Amino acid sequence: VQLQASGGGLVRPGGSLRLSCAASGTIFNVMGWYRQAPGKQRELVATISSANSTTYTDSVKGRFIISRANVKNTVYLQMNSLKPEDTAVYYCNARRIRGSYDYDYWGSGTQVTVSS
């Protein structure tokens, strides 16, 4: 399984970015984005199920939108009203659920920097 993320970069506060992540293989039960800022633990940003049920961490609700294209096995993260505290490496995640086991796959990460 390979996950290829793209779309990171440098943006000013209040700006927008769109991250994309394309996964190889069959459709995943859940896809999502996590982020890790310097000196901090990796945290969940948003997830979306194959049925398009979504979850968001509180700090991004109302600003970020996660979506997916199952045909392309691709997940997107539209990030609006970006803040300096959104600066982090963003990692794409894909999860297969088989009975009581979860199989997680990770992309290599894409840097998002929000700075004036």
MARKOLBA-161514 format. One record per residue: residue number from 1; residue in one letter; x negated, y, z of N, C-alpha, C, O in turn. Coordinates in pm, 1 decimal. Atoms other than C-alpha are relative to their C-alpha. Last residue first. Layout:
[atom NUM,'A',[X,Y,Z],[X,Y,Z],[X,Y,Z],[X,Y,Z]]
...
END
This chain:
[atom 116,'S',[-1.8,-125.6,74.4],[-308.5,3615.3,763.7],[-141.9,43.5,-35.7],[-160.6,147.5,-98.8]]
[atom 115,'S',[83.1,-107.3,-53.7],[-314.6,3251.4,860.7],[13.5,124.2,-86.4],[31.8,115.6,-207.8]]
[atom 114,'V',[-86.7,-117.8,2.5],[-117.2,2933.7,816.9],[-75.4,112.8,68.6],[-97.1,110.4,189.8]]
[atom 113,'T',[51.8,-109.1,-81.1],[-344.1,2644.2,725.8],[88.9,121.1,-17.6],[110.6,167.9,-129.4]]
[atom 112,'V',[-86.6,-117.3,9.6],[-206.6,2313.3,601.3],[-54.1,105.2,96.1],[-66.7,80.1,216.0]]
[atom 111,'Q',[15.4,-112.9,-91.5],[-459.2,2038.7,540.0],[99.1,110.6,-32.6],[114.0,151.6,-147.7]]
[atom 110,'T',[19.6,-120.8,79.1],[-350.7,1715.9,371.1],[2.1,119.8,95.2],[88.4,129.4,182.4]]
[atom 109,'G',[-17.5,-131.6,-60.5],[-377.3,1372.7,523.3],[-27.2,113.9,-96.3],[-110.0,104.4,-186.8]]
[atom 108,'S',[127.5,-54.2,-47.8],[-519.2,1037.1,417.5],[12.0,139.1,59.9],[-83.6,187.4,120.5]]
[atom 107,'G',[78.0,-68.6,100.4],[-184.9,862.6,387.3],[-122.8,62.6,63.4],[-139.9,57.6,185.2]]
[atom 106,'W',[33.6,-142.4,-12.0],[-64.0,618.5,645.5],[-74.2,50.8,-122.5],[-155.9,-19.1,-182.3]]
[atom 105,'Y',[104.3,-31.6,96.8],[113.8,283.1,651.4],[-18.0,151.5,-0.5],[77.6,227.6,14.0]]
[atom 104,'D',[25.8,-139.9,32.6],[316.2,146.5,939.2],[-116.8,14.5,-96.1],[-218.9,-53.2,-84.6]]
[atom 103,'Y',[127.7,-5.6,71.2],[461.2,-203.0,966.5],[-18.5,143.1,-50.0],[56.0,191.1,-135.4]]
[atom 102,'D',[14.8,-117.3,84.6],[732.2,-230.2,1229.9],[-138.7,-2.5,-63.1],[-238.6,-26.0,4.8]]
[atom 101,'Y',[132.0,-53.8,29.1],[818.6,-568.8,1372.4],[10.3,121.9,-91.6],[88.0,125.4,-187.1]]
[atom 100,'S',[44.2,-80.1,-113.7],[1138.2,-676.3,1546.6],[-136.7,63.0,-23.0],[-195.3,119.6,69.3]]
[atom 99,'G',[-41.0,57.8,-127.7],[1301.5,-796.9,1225.8],[-41.0,91.8,113.5],[-1.9,208.5,116.2]]
[atom 98,'R',[-29.7,140.2,28.5],[1101.1,-655.8,939.3],[33.4,-69.0,133.7],[-55.7,-107.0,209.7]]
[atom 97,'I',[-53.5,65.2,-118.6],[1093.1,-277.3,942.8],[41.9,-140.8,-38.9],[128.8,-160.5,-123.8]]
[atom 96,'R',[-88.6,111.6,33.7],[871.8,-116.4,683.7],[42.2,-66.6,129.7],[-40.2,-90.6,217.9]]
[atom 95,'R',[-21.9,110.1,-93.6],[730.5,223.4,763.7],[95.2,-103.3,-59.0],[201.1,-71.3,-112.9]]
[atom 94,'A',[-104.3,86.2,56.1],[575.2,492.9,549.2],[10.9,-123.4,88.1],[-89.7,-184.0,125.2]]
[atom 93,'N',[-18.2,132.4,-58.3],[380.6,782.8,697.1],[111.4,-74.2,-72.6],[213.1,-15.8,-110.0]]
[atom 92,'C',[-118.6,70.1,46.3],[241.6,1098.0,538.7],[3.2,-139.3,63.0],[-100.1,-204.7,77.0]]
[atom 91,'Y',[14.3,138.2,45.3],[-11.6,1289.6,738.1],[135.0,-56.4,-40.1],[235.1,-40.6,29.8]]
[atom 90,'Y',[-128.7,67.9,10.0],[-32.0,1665.7,781.6],[-20.4,-137.0,-64.1],[-83.5,-150.1,-169.0]]
[atom 89,'V',[6.8,98.5,108.0],[-359.2,1817.3,900.4],[131.6,-77.4,3.2],[170.4,-130.3,107.3]]
[atom 88,'A',[36.0,136.5,-38.3],[-268.4,2113.7,1113.3],[-31.7,-79.8,-125.7],[-8.8,-34.2,-237.8]]
[atom 87,'T',[129.6,39.3,55.1],[-162.3,2477.5,1112.5],[-42.3,-135.5,53.4],[-49.4,-156.2,174.6]]
[atom 86,'D',[-22.8,113.4,90.1],[204.1,2492.8,1208.9],[-130.3,-48.4,-63.5],[-132.2,-150.8,-131.8]]
[atom 85,'E',[1.3,124.4,-77.1],[103.5,2708.2,1506.2],[37.4,-122.2,-82.6],[29.5,-234.6,-33.2]]
[atom 84,'P',[137.4,44.6,-23.6],[17.2,2988.0,1264.0],[-6.1,-132.0,77.3],[-97.4,-211.7,55.5]]
[atom 83,'K',[61.1,-72.9,-110.6],[382.4,3000.8,1160.9],[-143.5,-48.8,18.6],[-176.7,-159.9,-22.8]]
[atom 82,'L',[114.5,62.0,-67.5],[553.8,2897.0,840.4],[-61.2,93.0,104.0],[-63.5,215.1,88.4]]
[atom 81,'S',[25.2,-85.0,-117.8],[892.2,3041.0,759.1],[-116.9,-54.0,82.7],[-108.1,-69.0,204.6]]
[atom 80,'N',[-31.5,-142.2,15.2],[956.1,2752.3,521.8],[-30.4,73.4,129.9],[-45.6,12.4,235.7]]
[atom 79,'M',[32.6,-74.2,-122.1],[810.9,2402.5,492.8],[19.9,148.7,-26.0],[-49.4,208.0,-108.7]]
[atom 78,'Q',[-7.6,-142.3,32.3],[964.0,2170.1,235.6],[-16.9,78.0,129.6],[63.1,64.7,222.2]]
[atom 77,'L',[-22.0,-84.7,-117.1],[847.3,1819.9,317.7],[-5.6,144.8,-45.6],[-112.6,197.4,-76.1]]
[atom 76,'Y',[37.2,-140.3,10.3],[879.6,1561.3,43.5],[21.9,69.3,134.6],[105.8,27.9,214.7]]
[atom 75,'V',[-60.6,-82.2,-104.8],[888.1,1182.5,36.0],[-56.4,141.0,-11.1],[-173.2,160.5,-44.8]]
[atom 74,'T',[68.7,-123.5,-33.9],[826.3,966.8,-268.9],[76.7,75.0,107.9],[199.7,79.7,107.6]]
[atom 73,'N',[64.9,34.7,-126.6],[917.3,609.5,-348.0],[-82.3,117.6,51.4],[-196.3,101.9,95.0]]
[atom 72,'K',[143.6,-27.9,11.9],[989.1,737.1,-701.2],[-77.4,-41.8,124.3],[-199.7,-28.3,128.4]]
[atom 71,'V',[43.1,53.7,128.8],[1333.6,580.4,-720.7],[-150.5,16.9,-17.2],[-218.3,-69.4,-73.0]]
[atom 70,'N',[25.9,143.6,-11.1],[1375.1,645.3,-351.4],[-49.4,-61.3,-130.6],[-132.3,-152.3,-130.2]]
[atom 69,'A',[-50.0,50.5,126.8],[1336.2,1019.0,-389.8],[-32.9,-147.8,-2.7],[-146.1,-186.2,-31.9]]
[atom 68,'R',[70.9,109.4,66.2],[1296.9,1158.6,-43.1],[68.1,-34.6,-130.6],[187.8,-12.5,-149.0]]
[atom 67,'S',[-84.3,67.0,97.5],[1378.8,1465.6,159.1],[-80.5,-111.9,-64.4],[-202.4,-119.5,-49.0]]
[atom 66,'I',[58.0,122.3,53.8],[1245.7,1649.4,462.1],[100.1,-63.3,-96.1],[220.7,-63.4,-71.0]]
[atom 65,'I',[-98.7,92.7,54.2],[1341.3,2010.2,528.9],[-72.8,-120.5,-58.9],[-159.6,-105.4,-144.9]]
[atom 64,'F',[50.8,105.8,87.7],[1141.0,2241.2,750.8],[115.2,-88.5,-47.0],[212.7,-110.1,24.9]]
[atom 63,'R',[104.8,-55.0,87.9],[1250.1,2574.2,899.3],[-50.0,-102.7,-101.2],[-80.4,-67.7,-215.3]]
[atom 62,'G',[-44.3,-124.0,61.5],[1580.1,2509.0,1078.5],[-101.5,62.1,-93.2],[-69.7,155.8,-166.4]]
[atom 61,'K',[-141.5,0.6,37.4],[1422.3,2252.0,1305.9],[41.9,136.0,-53.7],[10.7,240.0,4.4]]
[atom 60,'V',[-13.5,-24.2,144.1],[1042.9,2280.1,1299.8],[145.4,1.4,-45.7],[172.8,28.8,-162.6]]
[atom 59,'S',[71.0,-120.7,42.8],[966.6,2320.4,1671.4],[15.8,31.3,-148.3],[-14.7,142.7,-191.0]]
[atom 58,'D',[-71.5,-124.5,-28.3],[1234.6,2073.1,1775.2],[-66.7,123.4,-60.3],[2.0,214.9,-105.8]]
[atom 57,'T',[42.8,-47.6,-129.0],[1079.3,1773.0,1603.0],[58.5,140.1,20.1],[79.8,213.6,-76.3]]
[atom 56,'Y',[100.2,-105.9,-0.3],[1295.4,1664.7,1316.9],[-46.1,25.8,142.3],[31.8,14.2,236.8]]
[atom 55,'T',[31.4,-49.1,-134.2],[1503.7,1357.9,1238.9],[-109.2,104.6,-14.2],[-191.9,98.6,-105.2]]
[atom 54,'T',[121.4,-75.1,-30.6],[1674.5,1261.0,914.2],[-13.9,30.5,148.4],[84.5,38.0,222.0]]
[atom 53,'S',[-17.1,-51.9,-135.2],[1920.3,999.5,786.5],[-131.3,64.4,43.4],[-237.8,4.4,28.5]]
[atom 52,'N',[9.1,-145.4,-9.5],[1872.9,970.8,411.4],[40.7,57.4,135.2],[81.0,173.4,144.1]]
[atom 51,'A',[-137.6,-48.2,12.5],[1989.0,608.1,383.1],[8.9,151.2,17.1],[118.1,206.9,28.4]]
[atom 50,'S',[-40.0,31.2,137.7],[1629.8,499.5,315.0],[144.5,41.5,-26.0],[185.3,56.1,-141.2]]
[atom 49,'S',[-22.2,141.1,27.2],[1545.7,676.9,638.9],[37.3,-20.1,-146.6],[59.1,75.8,-220.7]]
[atom 48,'I',[-121.4,19.7,78.7],[1392.9,1019.6,679.2],[12.2,-147.9,-32.8],[-84.4,-211.3,-75.1]]
[atom 47,'T',[-13.6,129.8,64.3],[1137.7,1135.8,931.9],[130.1,-4.3,-79.0],[222.9,72.7,-54.5]]
[atom 46,'A',[-132.7,32.7,52.1],[1011.3,1471.8,1052.7],[-2.9,-139.4,-59.5],[-106.5,-185.9,-107.0]]
[atom 45,'V',[-61.5,-121.7,52.0],[721.1,1632.1,1237.4],[143.4,-28.9,-44.0],[237.9,35.9,0.8]]
[atom 44,'L',[-102.1,18.1,102.1],[590.9,1355.6,1463.4],[53.0,136.0,-43.6],[79.3,222.5,39.9]]
[atom 43,'E',[-140.7,-8.4,-40.1],[279.1,1442.9,1655.0],[91.2,-18.7,-119.6],[55.8,11.2,-233.6]]
[atom 42,'R',[-88.6,3.2,115.9],[-88.1,1354.0,1632.0],[144.4,0.1,49.0],[179.8,-70.4,143.4]]
[atom 41,'Q',[-38.5,130.7,48.4],[-267.8,1450.9,1948.6],[88.9,12.9,-123.6],[152.4,115.7,-147.0]]
[atom 40,'K',[-130.7,48.3,-44.1],[-430.5,1786.2,1990.9],[26.9,-138.9,-54.8],[-38.2,-184.7,-148.7]]
[atom 39,'G',[-5.2,17.3,-144.4],[-785.0,1921.5,1981.2],[130.9,-51.9,54.0],[148.7,-60.3,175.5]]
[atom 38,'P',[129.2,20.9,-68.1],[-748.8,2051.4,1627.8],[16.0,-9.0,151.0],[79.2,76.5,213.1]]
[atom 37,'A',[75.7,-123.6,-8.9],[-389.0,2013.8,1505.7],[-131.2,-26.5,73.3],[-141.7,-124.3,147.3]]
[atom 36,'Q',[96.6,-3.3,-109.6],[-248.7,1679.9,1404.3],[-80.1,128.3,-9.3],[-153.2,151.8,-105.5]]
[atom 35,'R',[107.8,-98.5,11.8],[61.1,1639.7,1194.9],[-89.6,-6.1,122.3],[-49.2,-47.4,231.0]]
[atom 34,'Y',[56.6,-28.3,-129.9],[316.3,1372.0,1119.0],[-107.3,106.4,-20.5],[-152.0,130.2,-132.7]]
[atom 33,'W',[120.3,-81.8,-10.5],[538.3,1335.1,818.0],[-36.5,19.4,146.1],[48.7,43.1,231.8]]
[atom 32,'G',[4.7,-120.4,-82.1],[794.8,1073.1,739.3],[-132.3,71.6,-6.6],[-225.8,30.9,-75.6]]
[atom 31,'M',[117.8,-75.6,39.6],[919.5,770.4,556.4],[-2.2,129.0,80.4],[102.3,178.5,122.7]]
[atom 30,'V',[13.2,-136.8,-51.0],[1153.4,507.1,691.0],[-126.1,62.0,-57.0],[-230.1,-3.2,-66.2]]
[atom 29,'N',[-116.6,-27.7,-83.3],[1282.4,179.3,549.5],[0.8,144.5,48.1],[104.1,211.5,46.7]]
[atom 28,'F',[24.3,8.5,-142.5],[1023.2,175.3,272.9],[126.1,36.2,78.4],[206.4,118.0,33.5]]
[atom 27,'I',[-58.7,-107.2,-80.4],[1107.3,101.9,-88.7],[-24.5,-25.4,148.9],[-11.9,-137.7,197.7]]
[atom 26,'T',[-146.2,-4.8,-3.2],[870.3,-137.4,-262.2],[48.6,108.8,94.6],[-30.1,169.8,167.0]]
[atom 25,'G',[-73.8,111.8,-56.9],[506.3,-78.8,-341.0],[149.7,20.6,-1.4],[202.0,109.0,-69.3]]
[atom 24,'S',[-6.7,114.9,89.3],[307.2,238.8,-388.1],[84.9,-108.1,65.6],[112.7,-100.8,185.3]]
[atom 23,'A',[42.6,127.6,-55.5],[384.6,554.9,-196.7],[12.1,-109.7,-104.7],[105.4,-111.3,-185.0]]
[atom 22,'A',[-46.0,111.0,81.9],[400.0,911.2,-323.7],[-58.5,-129.5,53.8],[-178.7,-139.0,78.5]]
[atom 21,'C',[73.7,122.8,-28.5],[371.0,1193.5,-74.6],[62.2,-113.3,-80.0],[179.4,-146.6,-62.3]]
[atom 20,'S',[-52.3,118.8,66.1],[468.0,1551.9,-142.8],[-85.4,-119.9,37.2],[-205.1,-107.0,63.0]]
[atom 19,'L',[85.6,117.4,1.2],[422.3,1865.4,64.1],[71.8,-114.0,-71.1],[193.8,-127.8,-62.9]]
[atom 18,'R',[-71.3,125.8,18.1],[598.9,2189.3,-17.1],[-101.0,-112.5,-9.2],[-186.4,-113.7,-97.9]]
[atom 17,'L',[76.2,102.4,69.8],[467.5,2517.1,117.5],[88.1,-122.3,-14.4],[179.5,-144.2,65.1]]
[atom 16,'S',[-53.2,134.8,19.0],[634.0,2836.3,230.4],[-101.3,-88.9,-71.3],[-185.3,-42.4,-148.3]]
[atom 15,'G',[0.2,59.1,132.3],[535.1,3176.0,368.4],[52.5,-143.1,-1.7],[97.7,-195.5,100.1]]
[atom 14,'G',[-125.6,-30.4,67.8],[633.0,3351.0,687.8],[11.2,-61.6,-138.2],[118.1,-59.6,-199.1]]
[atom 13,'P',[-118.1,18.5,-86.2],[276.9,3354.3,812.8],[126.5,46.6,-69.9],[129.4,152.0,-133.4]]
[atom 12,'R',[-17.9,-103.4,-102.2],[37.6,3355.9,517.5],[120.3,-32.4,88.1],[211.7,-102.4,44.6]]
[atom 11,'V',[-117.3,-84.6,23.0],[-46.7,3036.1,331.1],[9.3,102.1,113.3],[-35.4,76.1,225.0]]
[atom 10,'L',[2.0,-117.7,-87.4],[-356.2,2822.2,287.8],[118.2,89.9,-35.4],[140.8,122.1,-152.1]]
[atom 9,'G',[73.5,-118.2,40.4],[-318.2,2478.4,137.6],[4.4,108.6,104.6],[43.2,86.3,219.2]]
[atom 8,'G',[49.5,-84.1,-107.9],[-132.0,2149.9,141.0],[-74.6,121.4,-53.7],[-96.9,133.9,-174.1]]
[atom 7,'G',[-79.6,-120.1,-22.8],[64.8,2018.5,-153.5],[-46.7,88.7,113.1],[9.7,196.2,133.7]]
[atom 6,'S',[49.2,-120.2,67.0],[-51.5,1658.8,-187.2],[85.5,118.9,42.3],[192.2,102.4,101.3]]
[atom 5,'A',[-63.9,-125.9,-38.1],[-20.5,1321.1,-22.0],[-62.9,116.7,-74.5],[-181.1,114.5,-109.1]]
[atom 4,'Q',[75.7,-113.3,50.4],[-105.2,986.5,-179.2],[76.5,127.8,29.3],[182.8,152.6,-27.5]]
[atom 3,'L',[-78.8,-121.2,-10.7],[11.0,679.7,6.3],[-87.8,117.7,-40.8],[-196.4,137.6,13.6]]
[atom 2,'Q',[74.0,-126.2,5.2],[-130.9,343.3,-92.2],[99.4,115.4,7.9],[204.6,113.9,-55.9]]
[atom 1,'V',[-84.2,-118.8,0.0],[0.0,0.0,0.0],[-88.1,124.2,0.0],[-182.6,134.5,78.2]]
END
